[in-house]
């Protein structure tokens, strides 16, 4: 059975980048954090609160690596009993959605730049995890692909 990827369908589970994480007690104390959907994201912490913080960072680094390497991003599974839900930071999630939208439309950086009336370098920056792209620019790119951003607080 093949794992469903974001490149297969843009909106799944409400269009969220919130993944289930397992916090496994470690024999030496603390917990090891793993994500079944994102096996590259592994971290640890001494307390549950520390694990949540570390988990968000590990998840972010893994998703950023998928984007940098032009790899498909796994779709988050529903949580199973005992798992903790961990979300990507907003800017990283927006960049990931721009990346997914470009893949779905077979759109190059140059093609998106042309639609946005910007230099191709600006699109590269949008996808660069280290570049602090403004949310408005990412929203504009998503709008150019027929998507809109909605923020929900739970």
Secondary structure, DSSP 8 states (H G I E B T S, - for coil): ----BTTT-S--TTT--EEEEEEEE-TTSSEEEEESS-TT-EEEESSHHHHHHHHHHHHHHHHHHHHHTT---B------TT-EEEE--HHHHHHHHHHHHHHHTT--HHHHHHHHTS-HHHHHHHH-TTS---HHHHHHHHHHTT--------
